[in-house]
Amino acid sequence: KHSSVDLWTERLEDSCEKPDEHPTPLSKQQLEQLVRSLILVEQSQEPRILAPEIKVLQEDLQLKKANVYRSIPYSRFGSNRDAHCYRKAFPYLLAFKVSCQEWGQVLLRRKEWDAVLEHSLMAWLYT
């Protein structure tokens, strides 16, 4: 018997594109450029100006992260790391994961490389 979350996950996985089984590796120049970009983003002291799209995605990630934490029951007497708490948080964790993957795919399809990098780093910081 499948729960609604399982059915939803299966439908989502069926509708998503499967990644290439043999993706083409980055050239040495592409890899160097990627590393330089990551270093520059992390070392930049000035506040980054986010595109309006990225600001919306950031707000979405913040909301989903807050939902995960709100879903975890609080008790002075029990653990907040047991199976019961995980079951409560699981749908929100799944929503966070799916949101990251879907928006990443959208940005990749549009070939907005800077936005992809910014979104990935932002999602990584929220985990």
N, CA, C and O atoms as a GROMACS GRO file, in nm:
protein
  508
    1LYS      N    1   0.084  -0.118   0.000
    1LYS     CA    2   0.000   0.000   0.000
    1LYS      C    3   0.089   0.125   0.000
    1LYS      O    4   0.182   0.134   0.080
    2HIS      N    5   0.060   0.218  -0.088
    2HIS     CA    6   0.142   0.338  -0.102
    2HIS      C    7   0.074   0.456  -0.032
    2HIS      O    8  -0.048   0.472  -0.038
    3SER      N    9   0.154   0.537   0.033
    3SER     CA   10   0.100   0.660   0.092
    3SER      C   11   0.094   0.766  -0.017
    3SER      O   12   0.148   0.748  -0.126
    4SER      N   13   0.027   0.877   0.012
    4SER     CA   14   0.015   0.984  -0.087
    4SER      C   15   0.151   1.044  -0.119
    4SER      O   16   0.175   1.086  -0.232
    5VAL      N   17   0.241   1.048  -0.021
    5VAL     CA   18   0.376   1.101  -0.046
    5VAL      C   19   0.450   1.010  -0.143
    5VAL      O   20   0.518   1.058  -0.233
    6ASP      N   21   0.437   0.876  -0.125
    6ASP     CA   22   0.504   0.782  -0.215
    6ASP      C   23   0.451   0.796  -0.357
    6ASP      O   24   0.530   0.797  -0.452
    7LEU      N   25   0.320   0.807  -0.372
    7LEU     CA   26   0.262   0.821  -0.505
    7LEU      C   27   0.306   0.951  -0.571
    7LEU      O   28   0.337   0.954  -0.690
    8TRP      N   29   0.308   1.058  -0.492
    8TRP     CA   30   0.350   1.188  -0.543
    8TRP      C   31   0.496   1.183  -0.586
    8TRP      O   32   0.532   1.237  -0.690
    9THR      N   33   0.579   1.118  -0.506
    9THR     CA   34   0.722   1.106  -0.537
    9THR      C   35   0.742   1.026  -0.665
    9THR      O   36   0.823   1.064  -0.750
   10GLU      N   37   0.668   0.916  -0.680
   10GLU     CA   38   0.680   0.834  -0.801
   10GLU      C   39   0.639   0.912  -0.925
   10GLU      O   40   0.707   0.906  -1.028
   11ARG      N   41   0.529   0.986  -0.916
   11ARG     CA   42   0.485   1.066  -1.030
   11ARG      C   43   0.588   1.172  -1.065
   11ARG      O   44   0.614   1.198  -1.183
   12LEU      N   45   0.645   1.235  -0.963
   12LEU     CA   46   0.744   1.339  -0.986
   12LEU      C   47   0.869   1.280  -1.051
   12LEU      O   48   0.924   1.338  -1.145
   13GLU      N   49   0.914   1.165  -1.001
   13GLU     CA   50   1.033   1.101  -1.058
   13GLU      C   51   1.008   1.060  -1.203
   13GLU      O   52   1.098   1.070  -1.286
   14ASP      N   53   0.887   1.013  -1.233
   14ASP     CA   54   0.854   0.973  -1.370
   14ASP      C   55   0.854   1.093  -1.463
   14ASP      O   56   0.892   1.082  -1.580
   15SER      N   57   0.811   1.209  -1.412
   15SER     CA   58   0.802   1.327  -1.497
   15SER      C   59   0.936   1.399  -1.514
   15SER      O   60   0.954   1.474  -1.610
   16CYS      N   61   1.029   1.377  -1.422
   16CYS     CA   62   1.159   1.443  -1.430
   16CYS      C   63   1.246   1.374  -1.534
   16CYS      O   64   1.235   1.253  -1.557
   17GLU      N   65   1.331   1.453  -1.596
   17GLU     CA   66   1.426   1.394  -1.690
   17GLU      C   67   1.530   1.316  -1.612
   17GLU      O   68   1.575   1.358  -1.505
   18LYS      N   69   1.566   1.204  -1.667
   18LYS     CA   70   1.672   1.124  -1.605
   18LYS      C   71   1.806   1.182  -1.650
   18LYS      O   72   1.823   1.213  -1.768
   19PRO      N   73   1.901   1.198  -1.559
   19PRO     CA   74   2.031   1.250  -1.600
   19PRO      C   75   2.101   1.149  -1.690
   19PRO      O   76   2.075   1.028  -1.684
   20ASP      N   77   2.190   1.200  -1.772
   20ASP     CA   78   2.268   1.112  -1.859
   20ASP      C   79   2.343   1.011  -1.775
   20ASP      O   80   2.397   1.043  -1.669
   21GLU      N   81   2.344   0.887  -1.825
   21GLU     CA   82   2.419   0.785  -1.752
   21GLU      C   83   2.568   0.807  -1.770
   21GLU      O   84   2.648   0.769  -1.684
   22HIS      N   85   2.606   0.868  -1.882
   22HIS     CA   86   2.747   0.895  -1.909
   22HIS      C   87   2.762   1.044  -1.941
   22HIS      O   88   2.779   1.080  -2.058
   23PRO      N   89   2.755   1.130  -1.839
   23PRO     CA   90   2.766   1.273  -1.866
   23PRO      C   91   2.906   1.306  -1.920
   23PRO      O   92   3.004   1.241  -1.885
   24THR      N   93   2.911   1.407  -2.003
   24THR     CA   94   3.041   1.446  -2.057
   24THR      C   95   3.119   1.518  -1.949
   24THR      O   96   3.066   1.608  -1.883
   25PRO      N   97   3.245   1.481  -1.930
   25PRO     CA   98   3.324   1.547  -1.826
   25PRO      C   99   3.359   1.689  -1.868
   25PRO      O  100   3.362   1.722  -1.987
   26LEU      N  101   3.385   1.772  -1.769
   26LEU     CA  102   3.426   1.909  -1.796
   26LEU      C  103   3.568   1.909  -1.850
   26LEU      O  104   3.651   1.828  -1.810
   27SER      N  105   3.594   2.002  -1.940
   27SER     CA  106   3.732   2.017  -1.987
   27SER      C  107   3.813   2.082  -1.875
   27SER      O  108   3.757   2.133  -1.778
   28LYS      N  109   3.944   2.079  -1.889
   28LYS     CA  110   4.030   2.138  -1.787
   28LYS      C  111   3.999   2.287  -1.772
   28LYS      O  112   3.995   2.339  -1.661
   29GLN      N  113   3.977   2.355  -1.884
   29GLN     CA  114   3.947   2.498  -1.881
   29GLN      C  115   3.813   2.524  -1.811
   29GLN      O  116   3.802   2.617  -1.731
   30GLN      N  117   3.711   2.444  -1.841
   30GLN     CA  118   3.581   2.461  -1.777
   30GLN      C  119   3.589   2.436  -1.627
   30GLN      O  120   3.528   2.508  -1.548
   31LEU      N  121   3.665   2.335  -1.588
   31LEU     CA  122   3.681   2.304  -1.446
   31LEU      C  123   3.753   2.416  -1.373
   31LEU      O  124   3.714   2.455  -1.263
   32GLU      N  125   3.858   2.470  -1.435
   32GLU     CA  126   3.931   2.582  -1.374
   32GLU      C  127   3.840   2.703  -1.358
   32GLU      O  128   3.842   2.769  -1.254
   33GLN      N  129   3.759   2.732  -1.461
   33GLN     CA  130   3.667   2.845  -1.454
   33GLN      C  131   3.563   2.825  -1.344
   33GLN      O  132   3.530   2.920  -1.272
   34LEU      N  133   3.513   2.704  -1.330
   34LEU     CA  134   3.415   2.674  -1.225
   34LEU      C  135   3.476   2.695  -1.087
   34LEU      O  136   3.413   2.756  -1.000
   35VAL      N  137   3.597   2.646  -1.067
   35VAL     CA  138   3.664   2.662  -0.937
   35VAL      C  139   3.690   2.810  -0.909
   35VAL      O  140   3.668   2.857  -0.798
   36ARG      N  141   3.736   2.884  -1.011
   36ARG     CA  142   3.759   3.029  -0.992
   36ARG      C  143   3.629   3.099  -0.954
   36ARG      O  144   3.628   3.184  -0.864
   37SER      N  145   3.520   3.064  -1.022
   37SER     CA  146   3.391   3.126  -0.991
   37SER      C  147   3.348   3.097  -0.848
   37SER      O  148   3.301   3.186  -0.778
   38LEU      N  149   3.365   2.972  -0.805
   38LEU     CA  150   3.329   2.936  -0.667
   38LEU      C  151   3.412   3.015  -0.567
   38LEU      O  152   3.359   3.065  -0.467
   39ILE      N  153   3.541   3.027  -0.593
   39ILE     CA  154   3.629   3.101  -0.502
   39ILE      C  155   3.589   3.247  -0.497
   39ILE      O  156   3.581   3.305  -0.388
   40LEU      N  157   3.563   3.308  -0.612
   40LEU     CA  158   3.523   3.448  -0.615
   40LEU      C  159   3.391   3.472  -0.542
   40LEU      O  160   3.376   3.570  -0.470
   41VAL      N  161   3.297   3.381  -0.560
   41VAL     CA  162   3.168   3.396  -0.492
   41VAL      C  163   3.186   3.389  -0.342
   41VAL      O  164   3.130   3.469  -0.268
   42GLU      N  165   3.265   3.293  -0.296
   42GLU     CA  166   3.284   3.275  -0.152
   42GLU      C  167   3.368   3.386  -0.090
   42GLU      O  168   3.346   3.422   0.025
   43GLN      N  169   3.465   3.440  -0.164
   43GLN     CA  170   3.554   3.541  -0.108
   43GLN      C  171   3.497   3.681  -0.118
   43GLN      O  172   3.546   3.773  -0.052
   44SER      N  173   3.395   3.699  -0.198
   44SER     CA  174   3.342   3.833  -0.219
   44SER      C  175   3.291   3.890  -0.087
   44SER      O  176   3.209   3.828  -0.019
   45GLN      N  177   3.340   4.008  -0.053
   45GLN     CA  178   3.302   4.072   0.072
   45GLN      C  179   3.179   4.160   0.056
   45GLN      O  180   3.108   4.187   0.153
   46GLU      N  181   3.154   4.205  -0.066
   46GLU     CA  182   3.039   4.292  -0.088
   46GLU      C  183   2.913   4.209  -0.097
   46GLU      O  184   2.916   4.096  -0.145
   47PRO      N  185   2.803   4.263  -0.050
   47PRO     CA  186   2.679   4.187  -0.060
   47PRO      C  187   2.646   4.164  -0.208
   47PRO      O  188   2.654   4.254  -0.290
   48ARG      N  189   2.608   4.042  -0.237
   48ARG     CA  190   2.578   4.007  -0.376
   48ARG      C  191   2.440   4.059  -0.412
   48ARG      O  192   2.346   4.053  -0.334
   49ILE      N  193   2.432   4.110  -0.531
   49ILE     CA  194   2.303   4.155  -0.582
   49ILE      C  195   2.239   4.035  -0.652
   49ILE      O  196   2.288   3.986  -0.753
   50LEU      N  197   2.130   3.990  -0.594
   50LEU     CA  198   2.064   3.872  -0.649
   50LEU      C  199   1.960   3.915  -0.752
   50LEU      O  200   1.891   4.015  -0.735
   51ALA      N  201   1.952   3.838  -0.857
   51ALA     CA  202   1.847   3.861  -0.956
   51ALA      C  203   1.712   3.840  -0.888
   51ALA      O  204   1.702   3.763  -0.792
   52PRO      N  205   1.608   3.907  -0.938
   52PRO     CA  206   1.476   3.890  -0.876
   52PRO      C  207   1.433   3.743  -0.866
   52PRO      O  208   1.371   3.703  -0.768
   53GLU      N  209   1.466   3.664  -0.969
   53GLU     CA  210   1.431   3.521  -0.965
   53GLU      C  211   1.498   3.451  -0.848
   53GLU      O  212   1.435   3.373  -0.776
   54ILE      N  213   1.626   3.481  -0.829
   54ILE     CA  214   1.702   3.415  -0.722
   54ILE      C  215   1.648   3.458  -0.586
   54ILE      O  216   1.645   3.378  -0.493
   55LYS      N  217   1.604   3.583  -0.574
   55LYS     CA  218   1.546   3.628  -0.447
   55LYS      C  219   1.420   3.548  -0.415
   55LYS      O  220   1.396   3.511  -0.300
   56VAL      N  221   1.339   3.523  -0.516
   56VAL     CA  222   1.217   3.444  -0.496
   56VAL      C  223   1.254   3.302  -0.456
   56VAL      O  224   1.192   3.244  -0.367
   57LEU      N  225   1.354   3.245  -0.523
   57LEU     CA  226   1.398   3.109  -0.489
   57LEU      C  227   1.455   3.105  -0.348
   57LEU      O  228   1.434   3.007  -0.275
   58GLN      N  229   1.526   3.210  -0.308
   58GLN     CA  230   1.582   3.215  -0.173
   58GLN      C  231   1.470   3.219  -0.069
   58GLN      O  232   1.477   3.150   0.032
   59GLU      N  233   1.368   3.298  -0.095
   59GLU     CA  234   1.254   3.304  -0.003
   59GLU      C  235   1.184   3.168   0.006
   59GLU      O  236   1.142   3.126   0.114
   60ASP      N  237   1.173   3.100  -0.108
   60ASP     CA  238   1.112   2.967  -0.111
   60ASP      C  239   1.193   2.870  -0.026
   60ASP      O  240   1.136   2.792   0.051
   61LEU      N  241   1.326   2.873  -0.041
   61LEU     CA  242   1.412   2.784   0.038
   61LEU      C  243   1.402   2.816   0.187
   61LEU      O  244   1.398   2.725   0.270
   62GLN      N  245   1.398   2.944   0.222
   62GLN     CA  246   1.385   2.983   0.363
   62GLN      C  247   1.254   2.931   0.421
   62GLN      O  248   1.251   2.880   0.533
   63LEU      N  249   1.147   2.944   0.345
   63LEU     CA  250   1.016   2.896   0.391
   63LEU      C  251   1.016   2.745   0.410
   63LEU      O  252   0.965   2.694   0.509
   64LYS      N  253   1.074   2.674   0.315
   64LYS     CA  254   1.077   2.528   0.324
   64LYS      C  255   1.164   2.482   0.440
   64LYS      O  256   1.132   2.384   0.507
   65LYS      N  257   1.274   2.551   0.464
   65LYS     CA  258   1.360   2.516   0.578
   65LYS      C  259   1.285   2.542   0.710
   65LYS      O  260   1.290   2.461   0.802
   66ALA      N  261   1.216   2.655   0.717
   66ALA     CA  262   1.138   2.686   0.838
   66ALA      C  263   1.030   2.581   0.860
   66ALA      O  264   1.004   2.543   0.974
   67ASN      N  265   0.967   2.534   0.752
   67ASN     CA  266   0.864   2.430   0.765
   67ASN      C  267   0.922   2.301   0.821
   67ASN      O  268   0.857   2.233   0.900
   68VAL      N  269   1.044   2.267   0.780
   68VAL     CA  270   1.110   2.147   0.833
   68VAL      C  271   1.126   2.160   0.983
   68VAL      O  272   1.090   2.070   1.058
   69TYR      N  273   1.181   2.272   1.027
   69TYR     CA  274   1.205   2.290   1.171
   69TYR      C  275   1.075   2.298   1.250
   69TYR      O  276   1.067   2.248   1.363
   70ARG      N  277   0.972   2.362   1.192
   70ARG     CA  278   0.842   2.370   1.261
   70ARG      C  279   0.776   2.234   1.275
   70ARG      O  280   0.701   2.211   1.369
   71SER      N  281   0.804   2.144   1.182
   71SER     CA  282   0.738   2.013   1.184
   71SER      C  283   0.796   1.919   1.289
   71SER      O  284   0.733   1.818   1.322
   72ILE      N  285   0.913   1.949   1.342
   72ILE     CA  286   0.976   1.862   1.440
   72ILE      C  287   0.912   1.888   1.576
   72ILE      O  288   0.921   2.000   1.628
   73PRO      N  289   0.849   1.787   1.636
   73PRO     CA  290   0.784   1.807   1.766
   73PRO      C  291   0.889   1.836   1.874
   73PRO      O  292   0.999   1.782   1.872
   74TYR      N  293   0.852   1.921   1.966
   74TYR     CA  294   0.941   1.955   2.076
   74TYR      C  295   0.887   1.894   2.204
   74TYR      O  296   0.769   1.908   2.237
   75SER      N  297   0.974   1.826   2.275
   75SER     CA  298   0.937   1.771   2.405
   75SER      C  299   1.060   1.772   2.494
   75SER      O  300   1.169   1.735   2.451
   76ARG      N  301   1.042   1.814   2.616
   76ARG     CA  302   1.155   1.813   2.710
   76ARG      C  303   1.192   1.671   2.749
   76ARG      O  304   1.305   1.646   2.791
   77PHE      N  305   1.098   1.580   2.734
   77PHE     CA  306   1.120   1.444   2.784
   77PHE      C  307   1.169   1.346   2.677
   77PHE      O  308   1.225   1.242   2.711
   78GLY      N  309   1.148   1.377   2.552
   78GLY     CA  310   1.187   1.284   2.446
   78GLY      C  311   1.293   1.342   2.355
   78GLY      O  312   1.332   1.459   2.367
   79SER      N  313   1.338   1.260   2.265
   79SER     CA  314   1.439   1.303   2.169
   79SER      C  315   1.372   1.366   2.048
   79SER      O  316   1.262   1.326   2.009
   80ASN      N  317   1.437   1.464   1.990
   80ASN     CA  318   1.385   1.520   1.866
   80ASN      C  319   1.457   1.459   1.746
   80ASN      O  320   1.455   1.515   1.636
   81ARG      N  321   1.522   1.345   1.768
   81ARG     CA  322   1.596   1.277   1.661
   81ARG      C  323   1.551   1.133   1.641
   81ARG      O  324   1.624   1.052   1.585
   82ASP      N  325   1.432   1.100   1.687
   82ASP     CA  326   1.386   0.962   1.674
   82ASP      C  327   1.300   0.946   1.548
   82ASP      O  328   1.278   1.041   1.473
   83ALA      N  329   1.253   0.824   1.526
   83ALA     CA  330   1.176   0.792   1.405
   83ALA      C  331   1.046   0.872   1.396
   83ALA      O  332   1.005   0.913   1.288
   84HIS      N  333   0.982   0.895   1.510
   84HIS     CA  334   0.857   0.972   1.511
   84HIS      C  335   0.881   1.112   1.456
   84HIS      O  336   0.804   1.161   1.373
   85CYS      N  337   0.986   1.176   1.502
   85CYS     CA  338   1.017   1.312   1.455
   85CYS      C  339   1.054   1.311   1.307
   85CYS      O  340   1.017   1.402   1.232
   86TYR      N  341   1.128   1.210   1.265
   86TYR     CA  342   1.166   1.201   1.123
   86TYR      C  343   1.042   1.186   1.036
   86TYR      O  344   1.032   1.249   0.930
   87ARG      N  345   0.947   1.103   1.080
   87ARG     CA  346   0.823   1.086   1.002
   87ARG      C  347   0.746   1.217   0.992
   87ARG      O  348   0.685   1.245   0.889
   88LYS      N  349   0.749   1.296   1.097
   88LYS     CA  350   0.680   1.426   1.094
   88LYS      C  351   0.748   1.522   0.997
   88LYS      O  352   0.682   1.599   0.927
   89ALA      N  353   0.882   1.519   0.993
   89ALA     CA  354   0.958   1.614   0.911
   89ALA      C  355   0.976   1.567   0.767
   89ALA      O  356   1.004   1.649   0.679
   90PHE      N  357   0.960   1.437   0.742
   90PHE     CA  358   0.990   1.381   0.609
   90PHE      C  359   0.921   1.453   0.493
   90PHE      O  360   0.988   1.486   0.396
   91PRO      N  361   0.790   1.479   0.499
   91PRO     CA  362   0.726   1.547   0.384
   91PRO      C  363   0.788   1.684   0.356
   91PRO      O  364   0.797   1.725   0.240
   92TYR      N  365   0.829   1.754   0.460
   92TYR     CA  366   0.888   1.887   0.442
   92TYR      C  367   1.031   1.877   0.391
   92TYR      O  368   1.075   1.961   0.312
   93LEU      N  369   1.104   1.774   0.435
   93LEU     CA  370   1.238   1.750   0.381
   93LEU      C  371   1.229   1.716   0.232
   93LEU      O  372   1.309   1.763   0.152
   94LEU      N  373   1.131   1.634   0.198
   94LEU     CA  374   1.111   1.596   0.059
   94LEU      C  375   1.073   1.718  -0.026
   94LEU      O  376   1.122   1.733  -0.138
   95ALA      N  377   0.988   1.805   0.027
   95ALA     CA  378   0.950   1.926  -0.046
   95ALA      C  379   1.071   2.016  -0.069
   95ALA      O  380   1.085   2.074  -0.177
   96PHE      N  381   1.160   2.027   0.031
   96PHE     CA  382   1.282   2.106   0.016
   96PHE      C  383   1.370   2.047  -0.094
   96PHE      O  384   1.419   2.119  -0.181
   97LYS      N  385   1.388   1.916  -0.091
   97LYS     CA  386   1.472   1.847  -0.190
   97LYS      C  387   1.416   1.865  -0.331
   97LYS      O  388   1.489   1.899  -0.424
   98VAL      N  389   1.287   1.842  -0.346
   98VAL     CA  390   1.223   1.852  -0.477
   98VAL      C  391   1.232   1.994  -0.530
   98VAL      O  392   1.258   2.015  -0.649
   99SER      N  393   1.212   2.092  -0.444
   99SER     CA  394   1.222   2.232  -0.486
   99SER      C  395   1.362   2.263  -0.537
   99SER      O  396   1.378   2.327  -0.641
  100CYS      N  397   1.463   2.218  -0.464
  100CYS     CA  398   1.602   2.241  -0.507
  100CYS      C  399   1.627   2.178  -0.643
  100CYS      O  400   1.685   2.241  -0.732
  101GLN      N  401   1.584   2.055  -0.660
  101GLN     CA  402   1.608   1.984  -0.786
  101GLN      C  403   1.532   2.046  -0.902
  101GLN      O  404   1.588   2.066  -1.010
  102GLU      N  405   1.405   2.077  -0.881
  102GLU     CA  406   1.324   2.131  -0.990
  102GLU      C  407   1.374   2.267  -1.036
  102GLU      O  408   1.389   2.291  -1.156
  103TRP      N  409   1.402   2.357  -0.941
  103TRP     CA  410   1.449   2.489  -0.980
  103TRP      C  411   1.589   2.482  -1.041
  103TRP      O  412   1.621   2.559  -1.131
  104GLY      N  413   1.670   2.390  -0.992
  104GLY     CA  414   1.802   2.371  -1.053
  104GLY      C  415   1.788   2.327  -1.198
  104GLY      O  416   1.861   2.376  -1.285
  105GLN      N  417   1.695   2.235  -1.226
  105GLN     CA  418   1.672   2.189  -1.363
  105GLN      C  419   1.620   2.301  -1.452
  105GLN      O  420   1.659   2.313  -1.568
  106VAL      N  421   1.531   2.383  -1.398
  106VAL     CA  422   1.477   2.496  -1.476
  106VAL      C  423   1.590   2.590  -1.515
  106VAL      O  424   1.601   2.631  -1.631
  107LEU      N  425   1.674   2.625  -1.420
  107LEU     CA  426   1.785   2.716  -1.448
  107LEU      C  427   1.885   2.654  -1.545
  107LEU      O  428   1.940   2.723  -1.631
  108LEU      N  429   1.909   2.524  -1.531
  108LEU     CA  430   2.000   2.456  -1.625
  108LEU      C  431   1.944   2.456  -1.767
  108LEU      O  432   2.017   2.480  -1.862
  109ARG      N  433   1.814   2.429  -1.780
  109ARG     CA  434   1.753   2.429  -1.914
  109ARG      C  435   1.763   2.566  -1.979
  109ARG      O  436   1.778   2.577  -2.101
  110ARG      N  437   1.755   2.672  -1.897
  110ARG     CA  438   1.766   2.808  -1.950
  110ARG      C  439   1.912   2.850  -1.973
  110ARG      O  440   1.940   2.956  -2.029
  111LYS      N  441   2.003   2.766  -1.928
  111LYS     CA  442   2.147   2.792  -1.938
  111LYS      C  443   2.187   2.919  -1.865
  111LYS      O  444   2.271   2.996  -1.913
  112GLU      N  445   2.127   2.941  -1.750
  112GLU     CA  446   2.162   3.055  -1.665
  112GLU      C  447   2.264   3.006  -1.563
  112GLU      O  448   2.231   2.978  -1.448
  113TRP      N  449   2.388   2.997  -1.607
  113TRP     CA  450   2.493   2.932  -1.528
  113TRP      C  451   2.520   3.004  -1.397
  113TRP      O  452   2.538   2.939  -1.294
  114ASP      N  453   2.523   3.138  -1.399
  114ASP     CA  454   2.547   3.212  -1.274
  114ASP      C  455   2.436   3.186  -1.174
  114ASP      O  456   2.461   3.168  -1.054
  115ALA      N  457   2.312   3.185  -1.223
  115ALA     CA  458   2.198   3.160  -1.135
  115ALA      C  459   2.201   3.018  -1.080
  115ALA      O  460   2.164   2.994  -0.965
  116VAL      N  461   2.244   2.922  -1.164
  116VAL     CA  462   2.255   2.783  -1.118
  116VAL      C  463   2.355   2.774  -1.004
  116VAL      O  464   2.329   2.710  -0.902
  117LEU      N  465   2.470   2.837  -1.022
  117LEU     CA  466   2.574   2.835  -0.920
  117LEU      C  467   2.525   2.902  -0.791
  117LEU      O  468   2.543   2.849  -0.682
  118GLU      N  469   2.462   3.018  -0.805
  118GLU     CA  470   2.411   3.091  -0.689
  118GLU      C  471   2.304   3.009  -0.616
  118GLU      O  472   2.306   3.001  -0.493
  119HIS      N  473   2.212   2.949  -0.691
  119HIS     CA  474   2.106   2.869  -0.631
  119HIS      C  475   2.163   2.747  -0.559
  119HIS      O  476   2.119   2.713  -0.449
  120SER      N  477   2.261   2.681  -0.621
  120SER     CA  478   2.321   2.562  -0.560
  120SER      C  479   2.391   2.597  -0.430
  120SER      O  480   2.375   2.527  -0.330
  121LEU      N  481   2.467   2.705  -0.430
  121LEU     CA  482   2.537   2.746  -0.308
  121LEU      C  483   2.437   2.787  -0.199
  121LEU      O  484   2.456   2.757  -0.082
  122MET      N  485   2.332   2.856  -0.240
  122MET     CA  486   2.231   2.899  -0.145
  122MET      C  487   2.162   2.777  -0.082
  122MET      O  488   2.143   2.772   0.040
  123ALA      N  489   2.125   2.680  -0.164
  123ALA     CA  490   2.059   2.560  -0.113
  123ALA      C  491   2.153   2.483  -0.022
  123ALA      O  492   2.110   2.427   0.079
  124TRP      N  493   2.279   2.480  -0.056
  124TRP     CA  494   2.378   2.409   0.025
  124TRP      C  495   2.388   2.474   0.163
  124TRP      O  496   2.400   2.404   0.263
  125LEU      N  497   2.385   2.607   0.168
  125LEU     CA  498   2.393   2.676   0.297
  125LEU      C  499   2.271   2.649   0.384
  125LEU      O  500   2.280   2.654   0.507
  126TYR      N  501   2.156   2.621   0.322
  126TYR     CA  502   2.034   2.596   0.399
  126TYR      C  503   2.025   2.454   0.451
  126TYR      O  504   1.936   2.424   0.531
  127THR      N  505   2.116   2.365   0.409
  127THR     CA  506   2.109   2.226   0.455
  127THR      C  507   2.182   2.208   0.586
  127THR      O  508   2.186   2.098   0.640
   0.00000   0.00000   0.00000
